[in-house]
Amino acid sequence: MNCNELVNTLMAYLDGELVEEHHTEVTAHLEGCDNCKFYVESYTHTVKVVRNLRCGSLPANVEAKLRAALKEHLC
């Protein structure tokens, strides 16, 4: 698994929806990639903060900009 593949499967991984083989691949990648580990930690923290604000979903353009900015730091 590479960084881009991780980003594409992140939601399913965090929601526990990946089959065991893919879940294991993501976990192994995270153990060896500090950039992706930071990305997942940042993403998870951001989701928790937004949920606690109870302000609803991010506007699509804001989400897209956030994802693009974080993706720049992956590889």
Secondary structure, 3 states (H helix, E strand, C coil): CCHHHHHHHHHHHHCCCCCHHHHHHHHHHHHHCHHHHHHHHHHHHHHHHHHHHCCCCCCHHHHHHHHHHHHHCCC
